[in-house]
Amino acid sequence: MLEVIRQGEGHLDADDVYRLARERDPRISLSTVYRNLNLLAELGVISVLHLDEEHHHYEARDASDHYHLICSECGAVIEFESALVENLMAEVSEEEAFLIERAHIDLVGLCAKCRGRRS
């Protein structure tokens, strides 16, 4: 399951993981996929991106910190890195004497494509 997520293109939802996993093993069930996704998330091996209450995307945790821009109209997820976030984390860590292990930042708005459609 983890290998499916690592090799997948972009952020995968459970249906994507299920489809790709079935290409490797047609006997796998959707409930098995959900159980494994929950377990991998609990173990901290994958991250869960909550797009709304019922729609989640999954990605393997890697060494690079990155954050997400989420389009509220089409659901597109754009990853970005930011020195500003890193600087903010360092400043807060120092001021509060708190060791920040990671940050989870999702900024929700309209992507350029959807913004263009509204104009």
C-alpha positions as CSV (number, residue, x, y, z in Angstrom):
1,M,0.0,0.0,0.0
2,L,2.8,2.4,0.9
3,E,4.6,1.6,-2.4
4,V,1.4,2.4,-4.3
5,I,1.2,5.8,-2.6
6,R,4.9,6.6,-3.1
7,Q,4.7,5.7,-6.8
8,G,1.3,7.4,-7.4
9,E,1.1,10.7,-9.3
10,G,0.2,13.6,-7.0
11,H,-2.2,13.3,-4.0
12,L,-4.2,10.1,-4.1
13,D,-7.6,9.6,-2.6
14,A,-8.7,6.1,-1.3
15,D,-10.3,5.3,-4.6
16,D,-7.1,6.0,-6.5
17,V,-5.1,3.9,-4.0
18,Y,-7.7,1.1,-4.4
19,R,-7.5,1.2,-8.2
20,L,-3.7,1.2,-8.2
21,A,-3.5,-1.5,-5.6
22,R,-5.9,-3.8,-7.5
23,E,-3.6,-3.5,-10.5
24,R,-1.0,-5.3,-8.4
25,D,-3.4,-7.6,-6.6
26,P,-7.0,-7.9,-7.9
27,R,-8.1,-9.7,-4.7
28,I,-7.6,-6.6,-2.5
29,S,-10.8,-5.0,-1.1
30,L,-11.7,-1.4,-0.6
31,S,-12.1,-2.0,3.2
32,T,-8.5,-3.4,3.3
33,V,-7.3,-0.2,1.6
34,Y,-9.1,2.0,4.2
35,R,-7.8,-0.1,7.1
36,N,-4.2,0.1,5.8
37,L,-4.5,3.9,5.1
38,N,-5.7,4.5,8.6
39,L,-2.9,2.3,10.0
40,L,-0.2,4.0,7.9
41,A,-1.5,7.4,9.0
42,E,-1.5,6.4,12.7
43,L,2.1,5.2,12.4
44,G,3.0,8.6,10.8
45,V,4.2,7.0,7.6
46,I,1.7,8.8,5.4
47,S,0.0,12.2,5.7
48,V,-3.7,12.8,5.3
49,L,-4.9,15.9,3.6
50,H,-8.5,16.6,4.6
51,L,-10.2,18.4,1.7
52,D,-13.6,18.2,3.4
53,E,-15.3,15.9,5.9
54,E,-15.5,13.0,3.6
55,H,-12.8,13.5,1.0
56,H,-9.2,12.9,2.0
57,H,-6.0,12.6,0.0
58,Y,-2.9,10.6,1.1
59,E,0.8,11.2,0.5
60,A,3.9,9.5,1.8
61,R,5.8,11.5,4.3
62,D,9.2,12.4,2.9
63,A,12.1,14.4,4.2
64,S,11.1,17.7,2.6
65,D,8.6,19.9,4.4
66,H,6.0,21.3,2.0
67,Y,2.6,22.8,2.3
68,H,-0.6,22.8,0.3
69,L,-2.8,25.3,-1.7
70,I,-6.2,23.7,-2.1
71,C,-8.7,25.1,-4.7
72,S,-12.1,25.2,-3.1
73,E,-13.8,25.0,-6.5
74,C,-12.1,22.2,-8.4
75,G,-10.2,20.5,-5.5
76,A,-6.7,20.9,-7.1
77,V,-3.9,20.5,-4.6
78,I,-0.7,22.4,-5.3
79,E,2.4,21.8,-3.1
80,F,4.7,24.6,-2.2
81,E,7.7,25.2,0.0
82,S,8.3,28.5,1.8
83,A,11.2,30.1,3.6
84,L,8.7,32.3,5.3
85,V,7.1,29.3,7.0
86,E,10.5,27.9,8.0
87,N,11.5,31.3,9.4
88,L,8.2,31.6,11.3
89,M,8.6,28.1,12.8
90,A,12.2,28.9,13.9
91,E,11.0,32.2,15.5
92,V,8.1,30.6,17.3
93,S,10.2,27.7,18.4
94,E,12.8,30.0,19.9
95,E,10.3,32.4,21.6
96,E,8.2,29.6,23.1
97,A,11.1,27.2,23.8
98,F,9.1,24.6,21.8
99,L,10.6,22.0,19.5
100,I,8.5,22.0,16.4
101,E,8.7,18.7,14.6
102,R,6.6,19.5,11.6
103,A,3.9,21.9,10.4
104,H,0.8,21.1,8.5
105,I,-0.4,24.1,6.5
106,D,-3.3,24.1,4.0
107,L,-4.3,27.3,2.4
108,V,-7.7,27.2,0.7
109,G,-8.8,29.5,-2.1
110,L,-9.1,29.6,-5.9
111,C,-6.5,28.3,-8.3
112,A,-5.7,30.4,-11.4
113,K,-7.8,28.3,-13.6
114,C,-11.0,28.6,-11.5
115,R,-10.3,32.3,-10.8
116,G,-10.1,32.9,-14.5
117,R,-13.5,31.2,-15.0
118,R,-15.1,33.6,-12.5
119,S,-13.8,36.7,-14.4
